[in-house]
Structure formats: structure tokens, C-alpha cells
């Protein structure tokens, strides 16, 4: 698990629930401590298309932040491109959830 002292930021996560008649539907907002890395990089979305990510956010294990979720961090509202559970399966690794955003 990521050490608490690394989780220097807070993110407001509105999990994507699906599309409705008037656009995306989001669940109740939750605030989660995190580590933010503002680096532009090329990533692949869930459909395999290449896209540019401006921000990567590292959350504690078990954080729910599916693709399409709306995340507010450092005063910016962004959309989740992909979310990855990084779990060492019991090995002494910094388990976490990595989220790449537009």
C-alpha cells in the first residue's frame, strides 16, 4: 500500500454509472486522498485507442474510479481514461490504484 505521507492531495471522485438521455450519469461524489502526477503521456483507453493523458492519480487500494468518471483535483475537473489496480499479490510492493485522466 502507498504510505500515507505520499498521499498529499485530495481528489473528488464522481464515479461514472452510465449514459442517460441527457448525457453521462455520475454517482455520489467521494473525497479520497491521493498522489497527483501532472505529466503528459500517451496511453491507451479501454477500447485500445491511443490518447493523451495530462494527469496520473495514485489512490489507495480499493478506490473505485471507473473509466468515464469525473475527478476534480488541484482545482481542475478531468475525466478518467483508464483505471488500473496495481496489486503485488502479497509481495511487499506499494499496492495502489493508478488512474490516468484527460
N, C-alpha and C positions, 0 to 999 in steps of 0.2 A: 504494500500500500504506500502511496505517496505520503511522505512525512507532512504533518500539519504545518510546519514552518514554511513549506513551499507553497501552500495554498494562500497566496497573498491577495487574491482578487475575489470578487463575488459576481456571480452571473445569475440573471433572472431567466429561467427556462420556461417557455410555454410549449409543452410537447405537442407535436403535430398529431392530430387524430384522424384527419382525412379531409376530403374536399366536399364542400356543401354547395348549395345552389348559388351562393354569393361569394364563393372563394374558400380559402382554407379554414379549417376549424381547429382551434387550439384548446388544449386542456388548461386546467388551473395552473397559474404561474407559481413556481417554487424558486427560492433563492438557495444557491449552492456555492460553497467556497471552491475556488479553482485556481489554476495557474494559467496565465494567458501568454501566448507567444505570437506576437504580431509579425509574421513573416509570410511574404507572398511566395507561393509554391504551386506547382502543377499537381493536381490529384485527379483521381477517377471517382465519379459518382456511382451510385448503386447500379446504374444501367451500363456502366463501363465507359462512359464518355469522359474525355479529359476536360477539366475545368480548372479555374484558378481559385485557390483559397488564399484569403488575406489573413486569416486568423486560425490558430490551432489552440484549443482549450483542453486542459487536462483536469479531469474530475476524479473524485474518489470512486472506487469500485462500486458498482451497483447503481450509479447515476443513470436515470432514464432520459435520453436525449436523442430520439429517433430522427432520421433524415426528414427534412422539411420543417423541423421545429424552429421556433423563433427564439433567439437568445439575445439578451441585452447585457453587454459587458463594456466597461470603461466608457459608458455614455453612448455606445453605438448599438444599433439594432442590426442583427445579422441573421442569416438563415443557414441551418445545418446542411452541409453537402453529404457528409457521411460520419458515422459514429463507429468506433472500434473498441471492443473490450480487450484490454491488454492484461492477460492473466497468466502468470507463470506456473499455474497448476501446483502450487505449494512450494515452488522454488523461492529462494529469498530475492525476489525481484520487486521493483516498485509497481505493483498492480495498480491499474487505473483505467479510466475510460477516456479515450482520445477522440475529440470531436473537431472536424475541420469545417470551417464556415466560409461563406462568401464574403 
